[in-house]
């Protein structure tokens, strides 16, 4: 399955709420919030938040630049990607 067919999400810092927010890129709706970035990226938490359908999560740094992108479940990661 191509990455283009996956639901896309972004994990970013919300300055107003002082939390990390996982947002669906298409609907711009918040899926889940976290107190810290470490809490969000620790073992399996993002995968659970994305759900059974899976998706691609872009993780931002505090400055807004992208740190990395993860695909859940891993089996949906295209073979041509470096990750």
ZADO-1210 file (C-alpha; in nm, 4 decimals, padded with zeros to 6 digits):
<atoms>
<atom x="00.0000" y="00.0000" z="00.0000" code="UNK" pos="1"/>
<atom x="00.1415" y="00.3375" z="-00.0943" code="UNK" pos="2"/>
<atom x="00.2054" y="00.6029" z="00.1638" code="UNK" pos="3"/>
<atom x="-00.0298" y="00.8340" z="-00.0305" code="UNK" pos="4"/>
<atom x="-00.3237" y="00.6111" z="00.0669" code="UNK" pos="5"/>
<atom x="-00.2479" y="00.6369" z="00.4381" code="UNK" pos="6"/>
<atom x="-00.4186" y="00.8882" z="00.6632" code="UNK" pos="7"/>
<atom x="-00.1649" y="01.1584" z="00.7492" code="UNK" pos="8"/>
<atom x="-00.1130" y="01.2976" z="01.0986" code="UNK" pos="9"/>
<atom x="00.1195" y="01.5531" z="01.2553" code="UNK" pos="10"/>
<atom x="00.2496" y="01.5560" z="01.6119" code="UNK" pos="11"/>
<atom x="00.3286" y="01.9179" z="01.7023" code="UNK" pos="12"/>
<atom x="00.3637" y="02.1439" z="02.0037" code="UNK" pos="13"/>
<atom x="00.0665" y="02.3679" z="02.0845" code="UNK" pos="14"/>
<atom x="00.2035" y="02.6886" z="02.2416" code="UNK" pos="15"/>
<atom x="-00.1368" y="02.8029" z="02.3689" code="UNK" pos="16"/>
<atom x="-00.2176" y="02.4805" z="02.5543" code="UNK" pos="17"/>
<atom x="00.1459" y="02.3874" z="02.6256" code="UNK" pos="18"/>
<atom x="00.0821" y="02.0306" z="02.5099" code="UNK" pos="19"/>
<atom x="00.1831" y="01.8054" z="02.2231" code="UNK" pos="20"/>
<atom x="-00.1065" y="01.7475" z="01.9839" code="UNK" pos="21"/>
<atom x="-00.1636" y="01.4689" z="01.7320" code="UNK" pos="22"/>
<atom x="-00.3737" y="01.6155" z="01.4503" code="UNK" pos="23"/>
<atom x="-00.5351" y="01.4580" z="01.1441" code="UNK" pos="24"/>
<atom x="-00.3885" y="01.6601" z="00.8555" code="UNK" pos="25"/>
<atom x="-00.6955" y="01.6251" z="00.6320" code="UNK" pos="26"/>
<atom x="-00.9631" y="01.7214" z="00.8867" code="UNK" pos="27"/>
<atom x="-00.7412" y="01.9391" z="01.1100" code="UNK" pos="28"/>
<atom x="-00.9037" y="01.7695" z="01.4101" code="UNK" pos="29"/>
<atom x="-00.7124" y="01.6796" z="01.7243" code="UNK" pos="30"/>
<atom x="-00.6878" y="01.3042" z="01.7698" code="UNK" pos="31"/>
<atom x="-00.5056" y="01.3039" z="02.1037" code="UNK" pos="32"/>
<atom x="-00.3037" y="01.5370" z="02.3269" code="UNK" pos="33"/>
<atom x="00.0019" y="01.4579" z="02.5376" code="UNK" pos="34"/>
<atom x="00.1744" y="01.6430" z="02.8204" code="UNK" pos="35"/>
<atom x="00.5203" y="01.5725" z="02.6782" code="UNK" pos="36"/>
<atom x="00.6687" y="01.4652" z="02.3479" code="UNK" pos="37"/>
<atom x="00.8360" y="01.1714" z="02.5208" code="UNK" pos="38"/>
<atom x="00.4956" y="01.0500" z="02.6387" code="UNK" pos="39"/>
<atom x="00.3653" y="01.0648" z="02.2805" code="UNK" pos="40"/>
<atom x="00.6491" y="00.8776" z="02.1098" code="UNK" pos="41"/>
<atom x="00.7125" y="00.6059" z="02.3678" code="UNK" pos="42"/>
<atom x="00.6400" y="00.2435" z="02.2758" code="UNK" pos="43"/>
<atom x="00.3176" y="00.2054" z="02.0835" code="UNK" pos="44"/>
<atom x="00.1340" y="00.5185" z="02.2015" code="UNK" pos="45"/>
<atom x="00.1171" y="00.6847" z="01.8572" code="UNK" pos="46"/>
<atom x="00.0205" y="00.3557" z="01.6945" code="UNK" pos="47"/>
<atom x="-00.2741" y="00.3220" z="01.9322" code="UNK" pos="48"/>
<atom x="-00.3780" y="00.6829" z="01.8694" code="UNK" pos="49"/>
<atom x="-00.3716" y="00.6325" z="01.4920" code="UNK" pos="50"/>
<atom x="-00.5883" y="00.3212" z="01.5220" code="UNK" pos="51"/>
<atom x="-00.6272" y="-00.0039" z="01.3319" code="UNK" pos="52"/>
<atom x="-00.6463" y="00.1653" z="00.9921" code="UNK" pos="53"/>
<atom x="-00.2943" y="00.2966" z="01.0404" code="UNK" pos="54"/>
<atom x="-00.1390" y="00.6101" z="00.9080" code="UNK" pos="55"/>
<atom x="00.1683" y="00.8209" z="00.8571" code="UNK" pos="56"/>
<atom x="00.2771" y="01.0475" z="01.1459" code="UNK" pos="57"/>
<atom x="00.5121" y="01.3430" z="01.0937" code="UNK" pos="58"/>
<atom x="00.6807" y="01.4384" z="01.4208" code="UNK" pos="59"/>
<atom x="00.7864" y="01.8005" z="01.4621" code="UNK" pos="60"/>
<atom x="01.0472" y="01.9573" z="01.6868" code="UNK" pos="61"/>
<atom x="00.9653" y="02.2527" z="01.9132" code="UNK" pos="62"/>
<atom x="01.0836" y="02.4912" z="01.6413" code="UNK" pos="63"/>
<atom x="00.8294" y="02.3452" z="01.3936" code="UNK" pos="64"/>
<atom x="01.0837" y="02.1658" z="01.1732" code="UNK" pos="65"/>
<atom x="01.0180" y="01.7993" z="01.1041" code="UNK" pos="66"/>
<atom x="01.2183" y="01.5509" z="01.3081" code="UNK" pos="67"/>
<atom x="01.0990" y="01.2257" z="01.1500" code="UNK" pos="68"/>
<atom x="00.8057" y="01.0424" z="00.9939" code="UNK" pos="69"/>
<atom x="00.6686" y="00.7094" z="01.1165" code="UNK" pos="70"/>
<atom x="00.4243" y="00.4697" z="00.9504" code="UNK" pos="71"/>
<atom x="00.1804" y="00.2573" z="01.1514" code="UNK" pos="72"/>
<atom x="00.1503" y="-00.0341" z="01.1266" code="UNK" pos="73"/>
<atom x="00.5007" y="-00.0837" z="01.0010" code="UNK" pos="74"/>
<atom x="00.3771" y="-00.3330" z="00.7410" code="UNK" pos="75"/>
<atom x="00.2179" y="-00.0394" z="00.5506" code="UNK" pos="76"/>
<atom x="00.5537" y="00.1360" z="00.5164" code="UNK" pos="77"/>
<atom x="00.6464" y="00.1433" z="00.1454" code="UNK" pos="78"/>
<atom x="00.9483" y="-00.0707" z="00.0631" code="UNK" pos="79"/>
<atom x="01.1077" y="00.2230" z="-00.1199" code="UNK" pos="80"/>
<atom x="01.1268" y="00.4419" z="00.1938" code="UNK" pos="81"/>
<atom x="01.4500" y="00.4811" z="00.3891" code="UNK" pos="82"/>
<atom x="01.2741" y="00.4285" z="00.7237" code="UNK" pos="83"/>
</atoms>
